[in-house]
């Protein structure tokens, strides 16, 4: 019970800081999360509300990383296993319970997307003063992959442009095409 209270307190503090940062103009800040131990940064301006893992209704004939649909505050959202979408792990098995610290992050309604991302763990908020930009590495990256950052402890963080993610063809293409045998 104490863990639940501590988790609620953490979520309340994060929500308060998220509101304060979102209302402060001209300042870049991120919500730090982990997916399969990878540090990811979501810009606060495009991040939405954080939820405990809701009941999710599976949708047939969709990609394995598309968990299904869930009611989040009265709105129907498509729920994506973000670590599986990124190829960091196999999709979460249907019907298996999620870890206690698993959360769902709804994208900001201003993006026009009713999508939510399953993340493994919240890691707090980050500001530009806490991070140093890493040099751009040559290589192919998806259009939603922003810059890479390093914190004071030496941990690397990948920025994810949620607006670009919401418009990315692979993210939008949740339908799994059935291949029927030739007659």
Buried (B, 14 or more C-beta within 10 A) or exposed (E): EEEEEEBEEEBEEBEEBBEEBBEEEEEBBBBBBBBBEBBBBBBBBBBBBBBEBBEBEEBEEBBBBBBBBBEBEEEEBBBBBBBBBBEBBEBBEEEEEBEEBBBBBBBBEEBEBBBBBBBBBBBEBBEEEBBEEEEEEEEEEEEBBBBBBBBEEEEEBBBBBBBBBBBBEEBEEBEEEEEEEEE
